[in-house]
Amino acid sequence: MTATRTRPKARAGGGPAVEGVPGVRGGRRADGWRTPRGVRAVAEVVALVLLPVPLLAAVLPAAFAGGGGTRRWFGGRGENQRAEAQAAKDAAAGAFYELDTAQRDLKISVETISAVDDSPQGRRAVEDFAALGRRIDEVSHTYITAVDAHDLDRDDLEPSAAAGARADLTRAKDDLVRVKGELDRFAQGLGPLLGKAETQLARLAPAVERARQALLAASNALDSVRAAGLRADDLAARLAALAPELTKLNQGAGRHGVAETLQRADVVLRDAEAVRAEAERLPERAAEIDRRLVSLRTRAQALTTRAGAVEPVLSELRRRFSAACWQDLQPVPEQALVNVRQAEAKLAEAGKARAEQHWADATARLSTVRALLNATDEAVSAAGDRLQRLDAVAKDPQREIERTRFAVRDAQRLAMSGRQTPDPRHARPLDDSVARLDRAIAGLEGRHPDYWHFLTETEAVRRTAARVVSDIREERGGGS
């Protein structure tokens, strides 16, 4: 909405200035006041008498002709009507200016919301502002039409015309003020949306700059790694994949939208920082792979030696204890050798991947080697541990029995604490454990007792007692 406020037209004067009579110009003084007709006539005659003869001859016809600029006179009421109409015109112009300024300012806010907020609320705000704009255009057109229809500076302005002008301009002003009120209320309702939009816009430039700096840092980190003789091809490929995203960031939010640009900046920042961090860790990672290669080779060699010692342990177990105590360990020596050979093969693959700088492949193969060696270590250790435990229980089974009974009695005391009768949920598994222990003890009778079965049973009883104790304490809030 635009309008050009024009300066008031200069009021037309009468004839030329009358030399020798200050303030008289065609029936109106220079200070704007009208000169009464009688005084004006006398002044003109005096002025003519004082003129030189040649100039007097030229002026007389025009002076007595009355001049072509003399206008009609309406008296004080006409001037009051003109002044009131002019005041109405000025008031309407002020209202028009205020409405135009408010609309221009609010348009910036709505454009900000439109650029950032694609939600239903944001779209509705844009639509409502457009509807307000149409109403503003209507009242503005009415105002401009009223201004153009009435020339308040005309010399022959009739009092009725001035009154009509005042009425039209007052109505136009009232319409402008009313729509200005609607615009103000609409602006107040935009507060939350505008605040959210401005917050996102405030984040935009810093977010894009952080993404660019992260890409630069990742590129510099890769350059440093390559200077150290490490290729880091996978990291370079990941960084190159971010190039199209950087292009879109450079194209700006005007093309891709603020929300999408912010999201893209966050993704680029996260991925670029990941590349940079991995590139900075790469020399340490290479050194760690080298250390693990050496360590796992040494461990595989040691397990080969230990696996060879399993067979004598099995011979001792077979000689002194029943088959039930050792037959599950029979495959250990052969399986240990198989595991070690597999581990050595994976170590060779890991060394090759390290030489080719395939860091992920090298790390994966080393993890496989470690799992194989751990399983082998447990199996080899199990044979020696079995022999040691069987020796101990064969010499003194009572020690294992007392240890287990103590665990059960401790659980029973806790179950009875503060109660006349134990909770069946606790009493039943403890009663079953007592019976189970008695059966395990009875199994020791005979010429070739199954000590391994006895040990597994006592371990199971202790686990049951420990579980009951844990349940009771949990129910009582940690009490004992």
C-alpha positions, -999 to 999 in steps of 0.1 A, spaced: 0 0 0 15 33 -11 3 69 -13 20 102 -21 10 131 1 10 162 -20 17 197 -7 -14 220 -6 -18 240 -38 -8 276 -37 -38 298 -35 -43 319 -66 -38 356 -62 -55 385 -81 -35 409 -102 2 418 -100 16 432 -68 8 468 -62 41 487 -59 41 512 -31 13 495 -11 28 469 12 10 436 17 -15 440 -12 -15 414 -39 -46 409 -60 -71 415 -31 -52 392 -6 -24 404 17 9 387 16 3 373 51 -28 354 38 -55 376 52 -82 389 28 -83 428 24 -119 443 25 -130 456 -8 -132 493 2 -97 494 16 -84 475 -13 -99 500 -38 -84 530 -20 -51 513 -18 -51 506 -55 -60 542 -64 -33 556 -42 -8 532 -57 -18 543 -92 -14 580 -83 21 574 -71 32 555 -102 52 573 -130 32 585 -159 44 559 -185 38 530 -161 4 545 -150 -8 543 -185 0 507 -187 -16 498 -153 -48 518 -153 -69 496 -177 -60 464 -157 -66 481 -124 -101 492 -132 -109 460 -149 -108 443 -115 -82 415 -125 -89 380 -137 -79 364 -103 -105 379 -81 -125 351 -64 -158 350 -46 -159 356 -9 -179 335 15 -172 351 48 -160 334 81 -183 303 79 -168 293 46 -133 296 60 -143 275 90 -157 248 68 -125 247 47 -104 245 79 -124 216 93 -122 198 60 -84 203 59 -82 190 95 -101 159 85 -78 155 55 -47 158 77 -62 133 102 -70 108 74 -35 112 60 -20 105 95 -41 74 98 -32 63 63 5 67 71 3 48 104 -16 19 87 9 18 58 38 17 82 23 -10 104 15 -31 74 51 -28 61 66 -37 94 42 -67 99 49 -79 64 85 -85 74 74 -106 104 50 -127 83 77 -133 57 100 -145 85 73 -169 97 66 -181 62 103 -188 56 107 -209 87 74 -223 98 56 -247 75 32 -259 102 -6 -254 98 -4 -224 122 23 -208 101 3 -212 69 -28 -199 85 -9 -168 97 2 -161 61 -34 -166 48 -49 -143 75 -23 -116 67 -32 -118 30 -69 -113 39 -60 -83 60 -40 -70 31 -71 -71 9 -91 -51 35 -62 -26 38 -63 -21 0 -100 -15 1 -99 12 28 -68 27 13 -85 30 -21 -115 47 -4 -91 72 13 -72 80 -19 -105 84 -38 -117 108 -12 -85 129 -13 -86 130 -51 -123 140 -52 -119 171 -31 -96 200 -38 -96 220 -6 -73 247 -20 -98 259 -47 -106 296 -45 -143 290 -53 -148 261 -28 -184 261 -17 -191 256 20 -213 225 12 -184 210 -8 -161 216 21 -186 199 45 -189 170 21 -152 167 19 -149 166 56 -175 139 59 -158 117 32 -124 121 47 -136 115 83 -152 82 71 -120 73 53 -100 80 85 -124 59 106 -120 30 82 -83 33 83 -82 34 121 -105 4 123 -84 -18 100 -53 -6 119 -68 -20 151 -74 -53 133 -38 -53 121 -25 -46 157 -45 -74 171 -33 -98 144 3 -87 152 -1 -95 189 -14 -130 180 18 -136 160 40 -133 190 47 -171 197 51 -179 160 74 -150 154 95 -158 184 100 -194 173 108 -183 137 133 -157 149 150 -183 171 154 -206 142 167 -178 120 192 -168 148 204 -205 147 207 -206 110 240 -187 103 259 -202 133 247 -237 124 258 -234 88 292 -219 99 298 -248 124 291 -273 97 316 -257 73 342 -255 100 336 -292 109 342 -301 72 374 -281 71 386 -297 103 379 -332 90 397 -324 58 428 -311 77 428 -342 99 428 -364 68 457 -344 54 477 -349 85 470 -387 85 481 -390 49 512 -371 57 520 -398 83 517 -425 56 482 -437 64 457 -437 35 424 -436 53 405 -443 21 372 -451 39 373 -418 58 381 -399 26 351 -416 9 328 -406 38 341 -370 36 336 -368 -1 300 -380 3 293 -348 22 303 -325 -7 268 -324 -22 254 -314 12 280 -286 15 268 -273 -19 232 -272 -7 243 -254 24 261 -228 3 229 -223 -18 213 -211 13 179 -212 31 163 -191 4 164 -221 -19 160 -250 4 141 -235 34 153 -227 69 141 -259 86 157 -281 59 189 -261 60 192 -264 98 186 -301 96 212 -305 69 237 -284 88 233 -307 119 238 -338 98 269 -324 81 283 -313 115 278 -347 130 292 -367 101 322 -344 96 330 -345 133 329 -383 132 353 -383 103 376 -359 120 376 -378 153 383 -411 135 411 -395 115 427 -381 146 425 -415 163 438 -434 133 476 -433 141 467 -446 176 444 -472 161 472 -484 138 496 -487 167 470 -506 188 464 -531 160 502 -536 158 503 -543 196 474 -567 195 489 -586 166 521 -592 187 502 -600 219 478 -625 203 506 -643 184 524 -647 217 493 -659 234 485 -684 206 520 -699 210 516 -702 248 482 -720 244 498 -744 220 522 -754 247 495 -755 274 472 -776 252 500 -802 250 499 -805 288 462 -814 289 467 -850 280 488 -858 311 461 -842 332 434 -863 316 455 -895 322 456 -886 359 419 -881 360 412 -914 342 435 -932 366 421 -919 399 384 -910 392 353 -925 377 345 -917 340 317 -893 350 344 -870 364 364 -865 332 347 -878 301 334 -844 291 371 -832 290 382 -858 265 379 -835 234 398 -807 250 434 -814 237 423 -819 201 398 -789 202 425 -767 217 449 -774 188 421 -768 162 413 -735 179 449 -724 180 454 -732 143 422 -712 134 435 -683 155 468 -683 137 451 -683 104 430 -653 114 461 -636 127 477 -639 93 446 -623 77 446 -595 103 483 -588 95 475 -586 58 446 -563 64 468 -541 86 495 -540 58 468 -529 33 454 -504 59 420 -520 59 416 -510 96 380 -523 101 389 -558 86 420 -560 107 401 -552 139 373 -577 131 398 -605 125 417 -597 157 384 -599 176 378 -634 162 413 -645 172 407 -632 207 374 -652 210 391 -684 198 419 -681 222 396 -672 251 376 -704 245 408 -725 243 422 -710 274 390 -718 294 390 -754 281 426 -760 289 423 -744 323 392 -765 330 412 -797 329 437 -786 355 410 -770 376 390 -802 375 418 -823 388 426 -799 416 390 -797 428 385 -835 426 417 -840 446 404 -816 473 370 -832 477 383 -867 476 406 -859 505 380 -840 526 344 -841 513 332 -828 547 345 -794 541 324 -790 510 294 -804 529 297 -779 558 302 -750 534 270 -759 516 249 -765 548 261 -732 562 247 -714 531 214 -732 535 210 -725 572 219 -688 567 191 -685 542 167 -703 565 175 -679 594 168 -649 572 135 -664 559 123 -669 596 135 -634 607 105 -615 621 81 -643 612 64 -672 630 64 -693 598 84 -688 566 70 -676 533 63 -707 512 80 -690 483 112 -691 503 107 -722 524 100 -745 495 132 -740 475 153 -742 507 136 -775 518 143 -789 483 179 -778 486 183 -797 519 170 -828 503 192 -823 473 223 -820 495 214 -851 513 211 -871 481 245 -857 469 261 -868 502 246 -903 498 261 -905 463 296 -905 478 291 -940 493 304 -968 472 337 -979 457 339 -953 429 320 -922 440 311 -895 414 329 -866 431 322 -843 401 285 -849 404 288 -842 441 305 -809 434 280 -797 408 252 -806 432 266 -786 461 272 -756 438 236 -758 427 224 -758 463 245 -728 472 232 -709 442 196 -716 452 203 -704 488 219 -672 475 189 -665 452 165 -669 481 186 -645 503 186 -620 474 148 -622 470 141 -617 507 164 -587 510 149 -571 479 114 -576 493 124 -561 527 140 -531 510 176 -542 517 171 -553 553 187 -584 567 
